Amino acid sequence: MIKSELVQRIAAQNPHLYQRDIENIVNTILDTIAGAMASGDRVELRGFGAFSVKSRPARIGRNPRTGEKVEVEEKHVPFFKTGKEMRERLNAG
């Protein structure tokens, strides 16, 4: 599902809300999560999961074409861990 489909589904379930308001709400939620992660915080949505940032240390990699060694800098990557309720829901049946 992409963001526009999410907005459409929420709009279908809440016909009393304007679609532009729903778009603003979804964008605000996603921007807040991204901002919190950018500042190094962990975002936990009970029953859904937790978003966090993991740090990958610098290392020596290889160029797959030439086999030449390449230095890869340290980087931070987003990480999502599903909550217990979500895992149970996905594995039911």
Secondary structure, 3 states (H helix, E strand, C coil): CCHHHHHHHHHHHCCCCCHHHHHHHHHHHHHHHHHHHHCCCCEEECCCEEEEEEEECCEEEECCCCCCEEEECCEEEEEEEECHHHHHHHCCC
